[in-house]
Amino acid sequence: MSSSVFSMYSIRTQTYLNKHSGEYDTILAIDRIPSENTPLRNMVKTVRAPPLSPYHYRNGISNPCDRGCIYALTHSTNIPQTGCGCRENEFMCISDLPILITLLRRWGYHVDSSMNSTNVRGMVGEDIVCYVSTGGESI
């Protein structure tokens, strides 16, 4: 990738209610839609996220820290199927992580997993898997 603009994104796990199965899946999500016109951007789908629990509300007001949407990573036609349990779901799951990292590196992104969820926690139900950057110095 020959971009001179530095961009950094976090890839995290996200609990998501699978509408087809009625069960909760752990999918991979990104913190925002990438600004670069790359295949990664094409893999992001904005999904409205209903609250996982009615207890997210206090005094009839939704917790302002709860996200209204998820930027879920979807399966691409270029990605081989791994046979994970969430295959009826269109979103990538934990078992797709090696393929995702391989693709990100192929597309010129730098992947840093040294500051994952053991060092940094996301919101409730989320674990940071890695940080991805493009342009500028390697992280």
C-alpha positions as a Markdown table, in Angstrom:
| # | Residue | x | y | z |
|---|---|---|---|---|
| 1 | Met | 0.0 | 0.0 | 0.0 |
| 2 | Ser | 1.5 | 3.3 | -1.0 |
| 3 | Ser | -0.5 | 5.6 | 1.2 |
| 4 | Ser | 1.5 | 8.3 | 3.1 |
| 5 | Val | -1.4 | 9.0 | 5.5 |
| 6 | Phe | -1.2 | 7.1 | 8.8 |
| 7 | Ser | -4.4 | 5.3 | 9.9 |
| 8 | Met | -4.8 | 2.9 | 12.8 |
| 9 | Tyr | -7.8 | 0.7 | 13.6 |
| 10 | Ser | -8.6 | -1.8 | 16.3 |
| 11 | Ile | -9.9 | -5.3 | 15.6 |
| 12 | Arg | -12.0 | -6.7 | 18.4 |
| 13 | Thr | -14.3 | -9.5 | 19.3 |
| 14 | Gln | -18.0 | -8.5 | 19.6 |
| 15 | Thr | -20.9 | -10.4 | 21.0 |
| 16 | Tyr | -23.7 | -10.3 | 18.4 |
| 17 | Leu | -27.2 | -11.9 | 18.4 |
| 18 | Asn | -27.4 | -14.1 | 15.3 |
| 19 | Lys | -30.9 | -13.4 | 13.9 |
| 20 | His | -31.0 | -16.7 | 12.1 |
| 21 | Ser | -30.1 | -19.0 | 15.0 |
| 22 | Gly | -31.3 | -16.9 | 17.9 |
| 23 | Glu | -28.0 | -17.5 | 19.6 |
| 24 | Tyr | -25.1 | -15.2 | 20.5 |
| 25 | Asp | -22.0 | -15.4 | 18.3 |
| 26 | Thr | -18.6 | -13.8 | 18.9 |
| 27 | Ile | -17.7 | -12.0 | 15.7 |
| 28 | Leu | -14.8 | -9.8 | 14.6 |
| 29 | Ala | -15.4 | -6.1 | 14.3 |
| 30 | Ile | -13.4 | -3.0 | 13.6 |
| 31 | Asp | -13.7 | 0.3 | 15.5 |
| 32 | Arg | -14.7 | 2.3 | 12.4 |
| 33 | Ile | -15.0 | 2.1 | 8.6 |
| 34 | Pro | -11.5 | 2.4 | 7.1 |
| 35 | Ser | -10.9 | 5.6 | 5.2 |
| 36 | Glu | -8.6 | 4.0 | 2.6 |
| 37 | Asn | -10.2 | 2.5 | -0.5 |
| 38 | Thr | -9.0 | -1.1 | 0.1 |
| 39 | Pro | -10.5 | -4.6 | 0.3 |
| 40 | Leu | -10.7 | -4.2 | 4.1 |
| 41 | Arg | -13.1 | -1.3 | 3.7 |
| 42 | Asn | -15.3 | -3.5 | 1.4 |
| 43 | Met | -15.4 | -6.2 | 4.2 |
| 44 | Val | -17.0 | -3.8 | 6.8 |
| 45 | Lys | -20.8 | -3.9 | 7.2 |
| 46 | Thr | -22.6 | -1.5 | 9.5 |
| 47 | Val | -25.0 | -3.5 | 11.6 |
| 48 | Arg | -27.5 | -2.1 | 14.1 |
| 49 | Ala | -26.8 | -3.7 | 17.5 |
| 50 | Pro | -29.8 | -4.2 | 19.8 |
| 51 | Pro | -28.9 | -4.1 | 23.5 |
| 52 | Leu | -27.7 | -7.5 | 24.7 |
| 53 | Ser | -29.6 | -7.1 | 27.9 |
| 54 | Pro | -32.6 | -5.0 | 29.2 |
| 55 | Tyr | -30.3 | -4.0 | 32.1 |
| 56 | His | -28.4 | -1.6 | 29.8 |
| 57 | Tyr | -31.1 | 0.9 | 30.7 |
| 58 | Arg | -31.1 | 3.0 | 33.8 |
| 59 | Asn | -34.1 | 5.1 | 34.8 |
| 60 | Gly | -35.6 | 4.4 | 31.3 |
| 61 | Ile | -32.5 | 6.0 | 29.6 |
| 62 | Ser | -30.1 | 4.0 | 27.5 |
| 63 | Asn | -26.5 | 3.9 | 28.7 |
| 64 | Pro | -24.7 | 6.5 | 26.4 |
| 65 | Cys | -21.6 | 4.3 | 26.3 |
| 66 | Asp | -23.5 | 1.5 | 24.5 |
| 67 | Arg | -22.9 | 1.5 | 20.7 |
| 68 | Gly | -25.8 | 1.8 | 18.4 |
| 69 | Cys | -24.0 | 0.0 | 15.7 |
| 70 | Ile | -21.3 | -2.5 | 15.0 |
| 71 | Tyr | -18.8 | -2.3 | 12.2 |
| 72 | Ala | -18.7 | -6.1 | 11.6 |
| 73 | Leu | -16.1 | -7.8 | 9.3 |
| 74 | Thr | -17.8 | -9.9 | 6.7 |
| 75 | His | -16.7 | -12.9 | 4.7 |
| 76 | Ser | -15.3 | -12.0 | 1.3 |
| 77 | Thr | -15.6 | -14.2 | -1.7 |
| 78 | Asn | -11.7 | -14.2 | -1.6 |
| 79 | Ile | -11.7 | -15.8 | 1.8 |
| 80 | Pro | -11.6 | -19.6 | 2.1 |
| 81 | Gln | -14.3 | -21.0 | 4.4 |
| 82 | Thr | -12.9 | -22.3 | 7.7 |
| 83 | Gly | -15.9 | -24.2 | 8.9 |
| 84 | Cys | -16.4 | -22.3 | 12.2 |
| 85 | Gly | -19.7 | -22.5 | 14.1 |
| 86 | Cys | -20.9 | -19.1 | 12.9 |
| 87 | Arg | -20.9 | -20.0 | 9.2 |
| 88 | Glu | -24.6 | -19.5 | 8.9 |
| 89 | Asn | -23.7 | -15.9 | 9.9 |
| 90 | Glu | -22.2 | -13.7 | 7.2 |
| 91 | Phe | -19.7 | -12.2 | 9.7 |
| 92 | Met | -16.1 | -13.4 | 10.5 |
| 93 | Cys | -15.5 | -15.2 | 13.7 |
| 94 | Ile | -12.5 | -16.0 | 15.8 |
| 95 | Ser | -11.5 | -19.0 | 13.8 |
| 96 | Asp | -11.2 | -16.6 | 10.7 |
| 97 | Leu | -8.5 | -14.5 | 12.5 |
| 98 | Pro | -5.5 | -16.2 | 10.8 |
| 99 | Ile | -7.0 | -15.7 | 7.4 |
| 100 | Leu | -7.8 | -12.1 | 8.2 |
| 101 | Ile | -4.3 | -11.3 | 9.4 |
| 102 | Thr | -2.8 | -12.9 | 6.3 |
| 103 | Leu | -5.1 | -10.8 | 4.1 |
| 104 | Leu | -4.3 | -7.6 | 6.0 |
| 105 | Arg | -0.6 | -8.1 | 5.6 |
| 106 | Arg | -1.0 | -8.9 | 1.9 |
| 107 | Trp | -3.0 | -5.6 | 1.5 |
| 108 | Gly | -0.1 | -3.7 | 3.1 |
| 109 | Tyr | -1.4 | -3.3 | 6.6 |
| 110 | His | 0.8 | -3.6 | 9.7 |
| 111 | Val | -0.7 | -5.9 | 12.3 |
| 112 | Asp | 0.2 | -5.5 | 16.0 |
| 113 | Ser | -1.2 | -8.0 | 18.5 |
| 114 | Ser | 1.2 | -7.1 | 21.3 |
| 115 | Met | -1.4 | -4.8 | 22.9 |
| 116 | Asn | -4.3 | -7.1 | 22.8 |
| 117 | Ser | -7.0 | -7.7 | 25.4 |
| 118 | Thr | -4.4 | -8.8 | 28.0 |
| 119 | Asn | -3.3 | -5.1 | 28.1 |
| 120 | Val | -6.3 | -3.2 | 26.9 |
| 121 | Arg | -10.0 | -3.8 | 27.4 |
| 122 | Gly | -12.7 | -2.7 | 25.1 |
| 123 | Met | -16.3 | -2.1 | 26.2 |
| 124 | Val | -18.2 | -4.9 | 28.0 |
| 125 | Gly | -18.3 | -8.0 | 25.8 |
| 126 | Glu | -15.4 | -6.9 | 23.7 |
| 127 | Asp | -11.7 | -7.9 | 23.6 |
| 128 | Ile | -9.1 | -6.1 | 21.5 |
| 129 | Val | -7.5 | -8.7 | 19.2 |
| 130 | Cys | -5.0 | -6.5 | 17.4 |
| 131 | Tyr | -4.3 | -3.1 | 16.0 |
| 132 | Val | -4.0 | -2.5 | 12.3 |
| 133 | Ser | -2.2 | 0.4 | 10.7 |
| 134 | Thr | -1.3 | 1.7 | 7.3 |
| 135 | Gly | 1.1 | 4.4 | 6.1 |
| 136 | Gly | 3.8 | 6.0 | 8.2 |
| 137 | Glu | 5.9 | 3.9 | 10.5 |
| 138 | Ser | 5.3 | 0.4 | 11.4 |
| 139 | Ile | 3.8 | -0.1 | 14.9 |
